[in-house]
Every structure is written in structure tokens, then in C-alpha cells.
């Protein structure tokens, strides 16, 4: 997906959430207020478009915390470029969910 590509507001919110450090599905749903039926299909599209990547955590970590394994998401270089363009299109994104860098300033 080209950096000039325009994301929907929902996809931009999800990409912003991941960039802000909310890196697994339930945390993304909590911070965005979006339901799972919106978040997971959108994340599959973002991954298909190479804007995010995912990786399952080790079973031993989940077992130690007595929960199912989580799939963690990370923004790719292309995703960062697309997110930057989306922040111009949706200026409230960063105010709603500041990135880790912005929170540390």
C-alpha cells in the first residue's frame, strides 16, 4: 500500500492505537471503543496491506499468566508513513491516543 493511500477513520484509529503501544486485540478494542467484529477484520486488512505485522506470543508466557496466547501487532515502515498521512487527514487521532514518543515528551 502506498504512503499516499487513505485509510478509513476506523483503520487509522487502529493503526494509531498500535503505534501508541496498544499491541494486542483486546487492548486495541478497549482504547478505541470498537467491537471485535470491527477490529479484527480491519487488522487483517492492515496486515494484508503490509501496514502491520503480527506474531503470536510463546505459549509458556500465556500459560504462566493463565490465559490464551496473544497475537501481538507492530506497525511496519509503510504503516508509519501511512499513519503520518492519516494524522494529517484526521488531526484528532494523536490527541485521542498519543504515541509512546509523544507521551514521553
Buried (B, 14 or more C-beta within 10 A) or exposed (E): BEEEBEBEEBBBBBBBBBBBEBBBBEBBBEBBEBEEEBBBEBBEBBBEBEBBEBEEBEEEEBEEEEEEBBBBBEBBEBBEBBBEBBBEEBEEBBEEBBBEEEEEE
